[in-house]
Amino acid sequence: MTASPSTRAERLMTERNLDRREADRLVKAEDAGRAAYLKRFHGIDHELPTHFDLVVNTDVLTVVDAVNVIVTAAYATAAE
């Protein structure tokens, strides 16, 4: 799952009742933590979509559409 920092901040504002500044700070902190984890444990300097079997961008998909994509992909993989 992915989304732009702006979309993720907006979701945090709604879900946690945060102001924009705090939501932006949390997104940056989460991104930095993820980058540090990937660097330390996997030697990855920059996360790329090609590192994953499936990338779902919730900037362009609704939550329901994203769930449907994931379920369909999981079902197709299980059927192989």
C-alpha positions in Angstrom: 0.0 0.0 0.0 1.2 3.4 -0.8 0.0 7.0 -1.0 1.5 10.4 -1.3 2.7 12.1 1.9 -0.2 14.6 1.5 -2.9 11.9 1.3 -1.3 10.0 4.3 -1.2 13.3 6.3 -4.9 14.0 5.5 -5.8 10.5 6.7 -3.9 11.0 10.0 -5.6 14.3 10.5 -9.0 12.7 10.1 -8.3 9.5 12.0 -6.4 11.0 14.9 -7.9 14.5 15.0 -4.4 16.1 14.4 -3.6 19.4 12.9 -1.7 19.5 9.5 1.7 20.3 11.1 1.6 17.3 13.4 0.2 15.0 10.7 3.1 16.0 8.4 5.6 15.5 11.2 4.3 11.9 11.8 4.4 11.0 8.1 8.0 12.2 7.9 8.9 10.3 11.0 7.3 7.1 9.8 9.0 7.4 6.4 12.4 8.0 8.1 11.8 4.9 10.3 10.9 2.7 7.4 13.9 3.9 5.4 16.2 3.2 8.3 14.7 -0.3 8.7 15.1 -1.1 5.0 18.7 0.1 5.0 19.7 -1.7 8.2 18.1 -5.1 7.6 17.9 -5.3 3.8 20.6 -2.9 2.5 18.1 -1.0 0.5 18.9 2.7 0.0 15.7 3.7 -1.8 12.5 1.8 -1.7 11.1 1.1 -5.2 7.9 -0.4 -6.5 9.9 -3.1 -8.1 10.8 -4.4 -4.7 7.2 -5.7 -4.3 5.0 -8.2 -6.0 2.0 -5.9 -5.8 1.7 -2.1 -5.2 -1.6 -0.5 -4.4 -1.7 3.3 -4.7 -4.5 4.6 -2.5 -4.1 8.1 -4.0 -6.0 6.8 -7.0 -8.0 3.9 -5.5 -10.7 4.0 -2.9 -10.3 1.8 0.2 -12.9 -0.6 -1.2 -11.2 -0.7 -4.6 -7.8 -1.3 -2.9 -9.3 -4.2 -0.9 -10.8 -5.7 -4.1 -7.4 -5.5 -5.9 -5.6 -7.2 -2.9 -8.3 -10.0 -2.6 -8.3 -10.6 -6.3 -4.5 -10.9 -6.4 -4.4 -13.2 -3.4 -7.1 -15.4 -4.9 -5.3 -15.6 -8.2 -2.0 -16.5 -6.5 -3.7 -19.1 -4.3 -5.3 -20.7 -7.4 -1.9 -21.3 -9.1 
